[in-house]
Amino acid sequence: MVRERANLAPGASEELADCVRVMFARMLDEADSATSRGKRWSATVGPISVTLTPTR
């Protein structure tokens, strides 16, 4: 269903899932460390870009 809604080609959903897993791991490690020190963190993995800015 997600592949159809996002208009992904066959096989692309698996590639996207791999990117999500990598990004999730980086967020748990690098992003958590950076934001806990009050630093902004950004990363791009494949088509996924995330920027986290601490509010305190």
MOSUL-V504667 format. One record per pair of residues at least 4 apart in sequence whose C-alpha atoms are under 8 Angstrom apart, sorted by the first residue. I is the first residue (numbers start at 1). J is the second residue. D is the distance in Angstrom with one decimal. If there is no record, write none. Layout:
i: {I I}
j: {J J}
d: {D D}
This chain:
i: {1 2 3 3 3 3 3 3 4 8 8 9 11 12 13 14 15 16 16 16 17 18 19 19 19 19 19 20 20 20 21 22 22 23 23 23 23 23 24 25 26 26 27 27 28 29 30 30 31 31 31 31 32 33 34 34 34 34 35 35 35 35 35 35 36 38 38 39 39 40 40 40 40 41 41 41 42 42 42 42 43 43 43 44 44 44 45}
j: {5 6 7 8 9 10 12 13 8 12 13 13 15 16 17 18 19 20 46 47 21 22 23 45 46 47 48 24 45 48 25 26 45 27 43 44 45 48 28 29 30 31 31 32 32 33 34 41 35 41 42 52 36 37 38 39 40 41 39 40 41 52 53 54 54 54 56 53 54 51 52 53 54 51 52 53 49 50 51 52 49 50 51 48 49 50 49}
d: {6.3 6.0 5.8 4.9 7.4 7.9 7.9 6.0 6.4 5.8 6.5 7.5 6.6 6.1 6.1 6.3 6.4 6.2 7.7 7.8 6.3 6.3 6.1 5.8 6.1 7.9 7.2 6.0 7.9 7.6 6.3 6.3 7.3 6.1 7.9 7.8 6.3 7.8 6.3 6.3 5.3 6.5 4.5 6.2 5.5 6.2 6.1 7.9 5.9 5.7 7.9 7.4 5.9 6.6 6.5 5.1 6.7 6.3 4.9 6.1 6.8 7.4 7.0 5.6 7.8 5.8 7.0 7.0 6.7 7.3 5.8 4.6 6.4 5.6 5.2 6.6 7.4 5.6 4.2 6.3 5.8 5.5 6.6 5.5 4.3 6.5 6.5}
